[in-house]
Amino acid sequence: MSFFGYDWQPLLLTFKLAALTTLILLLLGIPLAYWLAFSRRRFKPMFEALVSMPLVLPPSVLGFYLLLAFSPQNGFGLWLAQTFDIRLVFSFAGLVIGSVIFSLPFMVHPIQSGLQNLPFSLVEASRTLGKSDIHTLWRVLLPNIKSALLSGIVLSFAHTIGEFGVVLMIGGNIPGVTKVASIAIYDEVESLNFGAAHFYSMVLFAISFAVLLLVYGNNRRHISALSR
């Protein structure tokens, strides 16, 4: 798909990946953040460390181990291939799973922080009225942390847009399947086609700046509302 002399397919694939990853992270991140915020289990720090690992690990390390896990020559990948005829290596589905793991802390941490900053009396009052934990989460707590939810959504989306190491290791460089914008930039620079690289870079820069501006603008309005 070409407009104005540029191939827009890597950009469209990037936004598709970011949107799907963010949706999955929202569904997974809310219950996980709730558990991390209120659980008193002794092994909770281990789960917190696992969730935060993508923040400190080089993306190539995470991508390498995911590549081994997804490979049809190894345990999990072999089981998927033989049982369901599913191959995650060099596929869009593999990119989605890798992106969900890589961007997990960007969804979980803001929501967890938002929940922990709420008065625990809200939870106690809901339980006193006989409400379940699920009802308490969806009807009592989440409406009070809209700012944290928005932060998690836009940060996860923006972080997925900027992925390189993980998507390169898992997906490679297949046009229309796994060639996202960050990979396209790398290809164009290698080919000394700096005009196309500049185009892709500027689009990603503009989108990333816009979503971050949305986060900080929303946080400022939230703080102003609380201080009144």
Backbone as CSV, one residue per row, in Angstrom:
resi,resn,N_x,N_y,N_z,CA_x,CA_y,CA_z,C_x,C_y,C_z
1,MET,0.848,-1.182,0.000,0.000,0.000,0.000,0.890,1.240,0.000
2,SER,0.802,2.040,-1.062,1.715,3.164,-1.207,0.935,4.471,-1.386
3,PHE,1.291,5.481,-0.575,0.740,6.826,-0.691,1.896,7.807,-0.651
4,PHE,1.840,8.806,-1.545,2.859,9.846,-1.585,4.256,9.262,-1.769
5,GLY,4.330,8.131,-2.443,5.629,7.532,-2.726,6.192,6.677,-1.611
6,TYR,5.473,6.514,-0.512,5.965,5.719,0.615,5.057,4.518,0.851
7,ASP,5.670,3.441,1.327,4.918,2.238,1.662,4.368,2.394,3.084
8,TRP,3.040,2.465,3.207,2.406,2.671,4.507,2.122,1.359,5.232
9,GLN,2.372,0.241,4.583,2.039,-1.043,5.197,2.750,-1.279,6.537
10,PRO,4.058,-0.962,6.662,4.700,-1.147,7.971,4.052,-0.304,9.065
11,LEU,3.621,0.903,8.737,2.972,1.755,9.732,1.610,1.201,10.134
12,LEU,0.833,0.773,9.141,-0.481,0.204,9.448,-0.343,-1.069,10.273
13,LEU,0.655,-1.888,9.949,0.893,-3.113,10.714,1.320,-2.778,12.145
14,THR,2.114,-1.726,12.295,2.547,-1.289,13.625,1.366,-0.864,14.471
15,PHE,0.476,-0.049,13.909,-0.684,0.429,14.671,-1.663,-0.712,14.968
16,LYS,-1.777,-1.658,14.050,-2.607,-2.840,14.301,-2.042,-3.652,15.462
17,LEU,-0.730,-3.855,15.457,-0.075,-4.590,16.533,-0.234,-3.862,17.864
18,ALA,-0.029,-2.547,17.859,-0.125,-1.764,19.093,-1.550,-1.777,19.654
19,ALA,-2.549,-1.648,18.774,-3.942,-1.627,19.227,-4.352,-2.972,19.817
20,LEU,-4.001,-4.057,19.137,-4.372,-5.387,19.623,-3.638,-5.722,20.921
21,THR,-2.357,-5.370,20.975,-1.576,-5.607,22.190,-2.155,-4.837,23.373
22,THR,-2.520,-3.581,23.145,-3.083,-2.753,24.222,-4.401,-3.313,24.724
23,LEU,-5.252,-3.784,23.815,-6.530,-4.373,24.216,-6.319,-5.614,25.080
24,ILE,-5.412,-6.490,24.656,-5.132,-7.707,25.428,-4.541,-7.349,26.789
25,LEU,-3.631,-6.369,26.791,-3.009,-5.958,28.044,-4.033,-5.360,29.013
26,LEU,-4.998,-4.648,28.483,-6.037,-4.066,29.339,-6.848,-5.164,30.017
27,LEU,-7.175,-6.205,29.257,-7.958,-7.310,29.811,-7.158,-8.122,30.825
28,LEU,-5.871,-8.291,30.574,-5.016,-9.058,31.479,-4.474,-8.205,32.624
29,GLY,-4.179,-6.949,32.310,-3.501,-6.099,33.278,-4.364,-5.676,34.451
30,ILE,-5.661,-5.474,34.224,-6.541,-5.015,35.309,-6.622,-6.043,36.439
31,PRO,-6.975,-7.299,36.173,-7.023,-8.266,37.293,-5.648,-8.518,37.907
32,LEU,-4.586,-8.514,37.087,-3.247,-8.724,37.622,-2.838,-7.569,38.529
33,ALA,-3.110,-6.341,38.101,-2.786,-5.172,38.921,-3.593,-5.172,40.216
34,TYR,-4.843,-5.596,40.157,-5.691,-5.677,41.354,-5.102,-6.675,42.351
35,TRP,-4.676,-7.817,41.842,-4.095,-8.833,42.723,-2.792,-8.324,43.334
36,LEU,-1.941,-7.690,42.536,-0.669,-7.176,43.043,-0.890,-6.039,44.043
37,ALA,-1.946,-5.272,43.847,-2.199,-4.132,44.726,-2.678,-4.558,46.102
38,PHE,-3.440,-5.644,46.186,-4.090,-5.986,47.453,-3.689,-7.341,48.030
39,SER,-2.966,-8.131,47.265,-2.560,-9.438,47.784,-1.487,-9.290,48.862
40,ARG,-1.541,-10.170,49.848,-0.530,-10.196,50.910,0.231,-11.521,50.918
41,ARG,0.186,-12.217,49.786,0.905,-13.487,49.702,2.415,-13.257,49.774
42,ARG,3.111,-14.211,50.368,4.557,-14.068,50.548,5.305,-14.066,49.221
43,PHE,4.757,-14.751,48.222,5.459,-14.841,46.945,5.080,-13.711,45.981
44,LYS,4.309,-12.729,46.459,3.932,-11.613,45.583,5.143,-10.871,45.014
45,PRO,6.214,-10.615,45.794,7.373,-9.929,45.218,7.968,-10.637,43.996
46,MET,7.864,-11.975,43.958,8.373,-12.706,42.805,7.570,-12.350,41.555
47,PHE,6.248,-12.266,41.679,5.414,-11.896,40.537,5.648,-10.448,40.128
48,GLU,5.845,-9.574,41.116,6.146,-8.177,40.802,7.454,-8.068,40.036
49,ALA,8.438,-8.871,40.429,9.721,-8.865,39.730,9.574,-9.384,38.305
50,LEU,8.782,-10.445,38.136,8.577,-11.006,36.793,7.869,-10.005,35.877
51,VAL,6.853,-9.324,36.407,6.138,-8.329,35.613,7.061,-7.199,35.196
52,SER,7.989,-6.825,36.078,8.874,-5.689,35.817,10.107,-6.052,35.013
53,MET,10.364,-7.319,34.774,11.581,-7.737,34.076,11.778,-7.066,32.716
54,PRO,10.722,-6.879,31.896,10.939,-6.213,30.602,11.487,-4.790,30.714
55,LEU,11.366,-4.175,31.887,11.892,-2.824,32.073,13.410,-2.803,32.153
56,VAL,14.009,-3.904,32.595,15.456,-3.936,32.809,16.188,-4.865,31.842
57,LEU,15.484,-5.839,31.292,16.122,-6.759,30.352,16.321,-6.105,28.990
58,PRO,17.474,-6.323,28.349,17.604,-5.895,26.947,16.544,-6.595,26.097
59,PRO,15.883,-5.884,25.191,14.842,-6.524,24.372,15.338,-7.747,23.617
60,SER,16.614,-7.749,23.221,17.147,-8.899,22.488,17.187,-10.148,23.364
61,VAL,17.391,-9.981,24.675,17.406,-11.138,25.583,16.011,-11.751,25.671
62,LEU,15.021,-10.894,25.903,13.648,-11.383,25.956,13.241,-12.000,24.619
63,GLY,13.595,-11.330,23.534,13.270,-11.847,22.214,13.924,-13.184,21.934
64,PHE,15.156,-13.361,22.393,15.872,-14.621,22.175,15.175,-15.777,22.872
65,TYR,14.799,-15.580,24.133,14.152,-16.671,24.867,12.740,-16.944,24.357
66,LEU,12.059,-15.907,23.900,10.757,-16.138,23.272,10.921,-16.892,21.952
67,LEU,11.983,-16.577,21.224,12.263,-17.291,19.975,12.499,-18.770,20.249
68,LEU,13.249,-19.067,21.305,13.469,-20.469,21.671,12.167,-21.135,22.091
69,ALA,11.354,-20.416,22.874,10.095,-20.991,23.362,9.116,-21.242,22.223
70,PHE,9.079,-20.327,21.253,8.119,-20.433,20.158,8.597,-21.340,19.029
71,SER,9.866,-21.667,19.012,10.416,-22.456,17.910,9.735,-23.819,17.823
72,PRO,9.332,-24.249,16.637,8.681,-25.566,16.488,9.628,-26.728,16.741
73,GLN,10.913,-26.449,16.966,11.870,-27.503,17.279,11.990,-27.727,18.796
74,ASN,11.366,-26.840,19.602,11.486,-26.933,21.057,10.129,-27.205,21.708
75,GLY,10.160,-27.423,23.026,9.010,-27.893,23.797,7.675,-27.252,23.501
76,PHE,7.486,-25.972,23.921,6.187,-25.321,23.780,5.825,-25.123,22.313
77,GLY,6.778,-24.646,21.528,6.515,-24.440,20.104,6.235,-25.743,19.383
78,LEU,6.953,-26.805,19.749,6.726,-28.120,19.150,5.343,-28.639,19.486
79,TRP,4.922,-28.438,20.755,3.585,-28.877,21.172,2.495,-28.128,20.414
80,LEU,2.658,-26.809,20.241,1.676,-26.027,19.493,1.599,-26.493,18.042
81,ALA,2.753,-26.749,17.448,2.786,-27.159,16.036,2.149,-28.531,15.834
82,GLN,2.435,-29.472,16.735,1.931,-30.832,16.576,0.465,-30.955,16.984
83,THR,0.051,-30.185,18.003,-1.312,-30.314,18.525,-2.312,-29.451,17.777
84,PHE,-1.936,-28.205,17.494,-2.877,-27.256,16.889,-2.423,-26.741,15.526
85,ASP,-1.272,-27.195,15.065,-0.701,-26.718,13.807,-0.526,-25.185,13.829
86,ILE,-0.073,-24.671,14.965,0.168,-23.240,15.149,1.660,-22.982,15.226
87,ARG,2.132,-22.035,14.429,3.539,-21.646,14.456,3.622,-20.160,14.782
88,LEU,4.260,-19.862,15.906,4.333,-18.479,16.378,5.567,-17.745,15.872
89,VAL,6.626,-18.483,15.531,7.831,-17.827,15.036,7.565,-17.256,13.644
90,PHE,8.004,-16.024,13.432,7.839,-15.333,12.150,6.366,-15.256,11.738
91,SER,5.517,-14.928,12.726,4.097,-14.750,12.460,3.599,-13.534,13.234
92,PHE,2.468,-12.980,12.797,1.903,-11.831,13.492,1.422,-12.223,14.882
93,ALA,0.885,-13.428,15.024,0.441,-13.897,16.345,1.606,-13.939,17.323
94,GLY,2.772,-14.362,16.849,3.956,-14.368,17.695,4.356,-12.971,18.120
95,LEU,4.223,-12.013,17.195,4.510,-10.619,17.539,3.578,-10.121,18.640
96,VAL,2.308,-10.484,18.548,1.332,-10.034,19.544,1.688,-10.580,20.916
97,ILE,1.993,-11.870,21.003,2.327,-12.476,22.293,3.601,-11.849,22.858
98,GLY,4.611,-11.689,22.015,5.842,-11.071,22.467,5.629,-9.639,22.923
99,SER,4.790,-8.899,22.212,4.511,-7.512,22.567,3.745,-7.411,23.874
100,VAL,2.821,-8.340,24.103,2.065,-8.351,25.362,3.018,-8.548,26.539
101,ILE,3.939,-9.479,26.413,4.904,-9.733,27.486,5.826,-8.538,27.673
102,PHE,6.296,-7.966,26.559,7.267,-6.878,26.616,6.662,-5.589,27.171
103,SER,5.389,-5.346,26.907,4.749,-4.102,27.351,3.917,-4.278,28.612
104,LEU,3.924,-5.464,29.200,3.087,-5.744,30.373,3.273,-4.741,31.513
105,PRO,4.509,-4.396,31.910,4.638,-3.462,33.038,4.082,-2.078,32.764
106,PHE,4.016,-1.682,31.506,3.507,-0.351,31.178,1.993,-0.258,31.356
107,MET,1.332,-1.394,31.398,-0.095,-1.413,31.707,-0.326,-1.677,33.191
108,VAL,0.404,-2.625,33.744,0.152,-3.060,35.117,0.565,-2.003,36.132
109,HIS,1.734,-1.408,35.965,2.246,-0.490,36.985,1.352,0.736,37.213
110,PRO,0.888,1.436,36.168,0.005,2.580,36.439,-1.294,2.173,37.131
111,ILE,-1.884,1.053,36.704,-3.142,0.620,37.314,-2.909,0.184,38.755
112,GLN,-1.848,-0.561,38.990,-1.521,-0.984,40.352,-1.307,0.222,41.261
113,SER,-0.566,1.209,40.772,-0.318,2.415,41.559,-1.622,3.156,41.847
114,GLY,-2.486,3.254,40.828,-3.769,3.919,41.025,-4.623,3.228,42.065
115,LEU,-4.649,1.901,42.043,-5.437,1.145,43.021,-4.876,1.300,44.429
116,GLN,-3.560,1.266,44.543,-2.939,1.366,45.864,-3.113,2.752,46.481
117,ASN,-3.303,3.760,45.646,-3.477,5.119,46.153,-4.909,5.415,46.588
118,LEU,-5.834,4.509,46.289,-7.216,4.696,46.729,-7.349,4.329,48.207
119,PRO,-8.254,4.963,48.921,-8.485,4.587,50.324,-8.989,3.144,50.406
120,PHE,-8.364,2.352,51.265,-8.779,0.957,51.375,-10.191,0.841,51.939
121,SER,-10.675,1.938,52.515,-12.040,1.929,53.047,-13.074,1.666,51.949
122,LEU,-12.751,2.006,50.710,-13.659,1.721,49.599,-13.859,0.217,49.445
123,VAL,-12.751,-0.524,49.529,-12.825,-1.983,49.422,-13.574,-2.558,50.614
124,GLU,-13.245,-2.066,51.787,-13.894,-2.582,53.006,-15.395,-2.321,52.990
125,ALA,-15.788,-1.118,52.538,-17.219,-0.785,52.497,-17.953,-1.677,51.508
126,SER,-17.324,-1.930,50.358,-17.957,-2.788,49.363,-18.115,-4.213,49.878
127,ARG,-17.098,-4.713,50.559,-17.182,-6.073,51.102,-18.200,-6.159,52.234
128,THR,-18.297,-5.082,53.009,-19.284,-5.052,54.089,-20.700,-5.160,53.541
129,LEU,-20.916,-4.600,52.355,-22.222,-4.664,51.709,-22.452,-5.991,50.990
130,GLY,-21.471,-6.892,51.101,-21.632,-8.214,50.520,-21.264,-8.306,49.052
131,LYS,-20.567,-7.325,48.535,-20.192,-7.346,47.133,-18.954,-8.216,46.916
132,SER,-18.890,-8.872,45.763,-17.757,-9.725,45.448,-16.549,-8.885,45.062
133,ASP,-15.389,-9.535,45.012,-14.170,-8.831,44.598,-14.292,-8.320,43.163
134,ILE,-14.942,-9.091,42.298,-15.106,-8.663,40.905,-15.990,-7.423,40.833
135,HIS,-17.086,-7.428,41.569,-17.976,-6.256,41.602,-17.236,-5.054,42.188
136,THR,-16.467,-5.285,43.244,-15.719,-4.190,43.866,-14.729,-3.579,42.883
137,LEU,-14.047,-4.434,42.135,-13.067,-3.939,41.171,-13.719,-3.129,40.063
138,TRP,-14.746,-3.696,39.420,-15.310,-3.067,38.217,-16.264,-1.924,38.520
139,ARG,-16.977,-1.984,39.634,-18.000,-0.973,39.899,-17.582,0.081,40.918
140,VAL,-16.557,-0.236,41.717,-16.144,0.699,42.771,-14.763,1.296,42.502
141,LEU,-13.780,0.441,42.229,-12.399,0.903,42.144,-12.046,1.513,40.782
142,LEU,-12.341,0.797,39.718,-11.929,1.281,38.386,-12.507,2.649,38.033
143,PRO,-13.781,2.952,38.367,-14.276,4.307,38.059,-13.505,5.418,38.765
144,ASN,-12.761,5.060,39.814,-12.004,6.065,40.561,-10.545,6.167,40.127
145,ILE,-10.132,5.367,39.157,-8.743,5.441,38.683,-8.709,5.592,37.159
146,LYS,-9.613,6.392,36.637,-9.661,6.585,35.181,-8.354,7.137,34.642
147,SER,-7.711,8.033,35.393,-6.449,8.606,34.947,-5.359,7.539,34.834
148,ALA,-5.308,6.633,35.816,-4.323,5.553,35.790,-4.602,4.595,34.629
149,LEU,-5.880,4.328,34.372,-6.248,3.461,33.247,-5.814,4.081,31.927
150,LEU,-6.055,5.373,31.767,-5.659,6.053,30.538,-4.142,6.028,30.372
151,SER,-3.423,6.234,31.478,-1.959,6.199,31.417,-1.479,4.826,30.966
152,GLY,-2.050,3.769,31.528,-1.656,2.424,31.138,-1.937,2.137,29.675
153,ILE,-3.086,2.600,29.187,-3.471,2.353,27.798,-2.527,3.054,26.825
154,VAL,-2.317,4.354,27.045,-1.513,5.103,26.074,-0.033,4.749,26.173
155,LEU,0.461,4.459,27.380,1.862,4.072,27.511,2.114,2.707,26.879
156,SER,1.190,1.784,27.041,1.324,0.467,26.405,1.301,0.599,24.889
157,PHE,0.404,1.431,24.386,0.305,1.643,22.943,1.591,2.261,22.407
158,ALA,2.074,3.305,23.082,3.279,3.988,22.621,4.501,3.084,22.713
159,HIS,4.588,2.294,23.776,5.740,1.405,23.928,5.755,0.328,22.861
160,THR,4.591,-0.204,22.524,4.512,-1.228,21.483,4.912,-0.655,20.128
161,ILE,4.529,0.580,19.869,4.906,1.223,18.608,6.423,1.257,18.439
162,GLY,7.143,1.480,19.536,8.591,1.641,19.468,9.391,0.362,19.569
163,GLU,8.759,-0.790,19.617,9.488,-2.048,19.753,10.393,-2.305,18.551
164,PHE,11.559,-2.894,18.840,12.465,-3.287,17.758,13.082,-4.661,18.018
165,GLY,13.822,-4.763,19.131,14.556,-5.992,19.384,13.677,-7.221,19.487
166,VAL,12.587,-7.114,20.223,11.706,-8.271,20.423,11.039,-8.681,19.117
167,VAL,10.487,-7.707,18.388,9.781,-8.049,17.150,10.741,-8.566,16.088
168,LEU,11.979,-8.069,16.087,12.958,-8.557,15.116,13.332,-9.999,15.409
169,MET,13.521,-10.341,16.682,13.914,-11.698,17.042,12.796,-12.697,16.767
170,ILE,11.560,-12.307,17.080,10.444,-13.246,16.928,9.909,-13.273,15.505
171,GLY,9.758,-12.082,14.911,9.052,-11.983,13.633,9.929,-11.879,12.409
172,GLY,11.166,-11.448,12.594,12.013,-11.269,11.420,11.576,-10.059,10.615
173,ASN,11.596,-10.214,9.318,11.338,-9.080,8.418,10.524,-9.549,7.220
174,ILE,9.269,-9.889,7.456,8.398,-10.394,6.389,7.392,-9.300,6.033
175,PRO,7.486,-8.715,4.827,6.574,-7.631,4.441,5.109,-8.059,4.552
176,GLY,4.309,-7.196,5.182,2.889,-7.455,5.319,2.526,-8.424,6.424
177,VAL,3.527,-9.038,7.067,3.270,-10.012,8.122,3.925,-9.586,9.431
178,THR,5.223,-9.336,9.379,5.959,-8.979,10.605,6.828,-7.728,10.434
179,LYS,6.844,-7.131,9.269,7.692,-5.963,9.043,6.985,-4.707,9.540
180,VAL,7.207,-4.388,10.817,6.616,-3.192,11.401,7.512,-1.992,11.096
181,ALA,7.083,-0.818,11.554,7.770,0.414,11.172,9.205,0.469,11.674
182,SER,9.454,-0.002,12.891,10.821,0.033,13.419,11.765,-0.823,12.575
183,ILE,11.274,-1.953,12.082,12.083,-2.801,11.203,12.278,-2.127,9.854
184,ALA,11.228,-1.462,9.376,11.335,-0.749,8.094,12.378,0.360,8.181
185,ILE,12.437,1.066,9.294,13.445,2.122,9.472,14.839,1.527,9.386
186,TYR,15.045,0.417,10.067,16.354,-0.253,10.052,16.732,-0.659,8.623
187,ASP,15.773,-1.211,7.891,16.031,-1.619,6.505,16.415,-0.426,5.633
188,GLU,15.665,0.675,5.785,15.917,1.849,4.950,17.280,2.471,5.258
189,VAL,17.670,2.476,6.514,18.991,2.998,6.871,20.090,2.107,6.300
190,GLU,19.894,0.797,6.382,20.883,-0.122,5.805,21.021,0.077,4.304
191,SER,19.897,0.451,3.654,19.906,0.681,2.208,20.300,2.108,1.840
192,LEU,20.654,2.914,2.860,21.028,4.322,2.680,19.878,5.148,2.094
193,ASN,18.654,4.663,2.306,17.470,5.397,1.856,16.971,6.243,3.022
194,PHE,17.677,7.331,3.297,17.397,8.113,4.493,16.078,8.885,4.402
195,GLY,15.595,9.148,3.207,14.322,9.843,3.056,13.171,9.017,3.608
196,ALA,13.130,7.733,3.226,12.081,6.843,3.728,12.244,6.602,5.222
197,ALA,13.493,6.438,5.677,13.735,6.250,7.106,13.259,7.465,7.903
198,HIS,13.510,8.655,7.350,13.067,9.882,8.009,11.537,9.943,8.066
199,PHE,10.877,9.519,7.006,9.407,9.538,6.970,8.835,8.633,8.059
200,TYR,9.300,7.378,8.108,8.797,6.448,9.128,9.116,6.962,10.533
201,SER,10.318,7.486,10.716,10.732,7.975,12.037,9.879,9.151,12.486
202,MET,9.589,10.063,11.574,8.804,11.240,11.930,7.367,10.871,12.281
203,VAL,6.800,9.898,11.579,5.434,9.456,11.910,5.401,8.846,13.302
204,LEU,6.375,7.967,13.603,6.421,7.356,14.924,6.699,8.399,16.006
205,PHE,7.574,9.350,15.699,7.878,10.409,16.661,6.621,11.222,16.969
206,ALA,5.884,11.583,15.934,4.685,12.400,16.123,3.619,11.657,16.918
207,ILE,3.401,10.385,16.601,2.395,9.596,17.311,2.795,9.414,18.775
208,SER,4.055,9.075,19.013,4.530,8.854,20.377,4.427,10.137,21.201
209,PHE,4.802,11.263,20.601,4.721,12.542,21.307,3.262,12.879,21.637
210,ALA,2.375,12.601,20.706,0.955,12.923,20.913,0.362,12.112,22.059
211,VAL,0.671,10.812,22.121,0.084,9.993,23.173,0.682,10.344,24.533
212,LEU,1.974,10.663,24.583,2.586,11.073,25.845,2.038,12.418,26.307
213,LEU,1.808,13.310,25.356,1.209,14.599,25.691,-0.184,14.396,26.272
214,LEU,-0.910,13.432,25.737,-2.236,13.104,26.262,-2.144,12.631,27.707
215,VAL,-1.150,11.777,27.999,-0.984,11.273,29.363,-0.683,12.403,30.334
216,TYR,0.328,13.214,30.007,0.738,14.257,30.947,-0.329,15.354,31.065
217,GLY,-1.014,15.641,29.979,-2.098,16.608,30.055,-3.229,16.111,30.922
218,ASN,-3.559,14.819,30.790,-4.619,14.233,31.616,-4.208,14.199,33.082
219,ASN,-2.931,13.864,33.359,-2.457,13.839,34.749,-2.503,15.227,35.374
220,ARG,-2.180,16.235,34.579,-2.213,17.600,35.108,-3.638,18.007,35.459
221,ARG,-4.602,17.667,34.586,-6.000,17.988,34.879,-6.480,17.236,36.110
222,HIS,-6.025,15.978,36.248,-6.437,15.172,37.409,-5.907,15.776,38.700
223,ILE,-4.636,16.211,38.689,-4.039,16.820,39.884,-4.731,18.130,40.221
224,SER,-5.044,18.912,39.185,-5.735,20.183,39.405,-7.116,19.966,40.018
225,ALA,-7.808,18.916,39.544,-9.141,18.619,40.077,-9.064,18.183,41.543
226,LEU,-8.018,17.438,41.898,-7.883,16.981,43.281,-7.519,18.106,44.236
227,SER,-6.808,19.124,43.710,-6.352,20.209,44.566,-7.428,21.261,44.820
228,ARG,-8.548,21.165,44.111,-9.608,22.162,44.300,-10.390,21.905,45.595
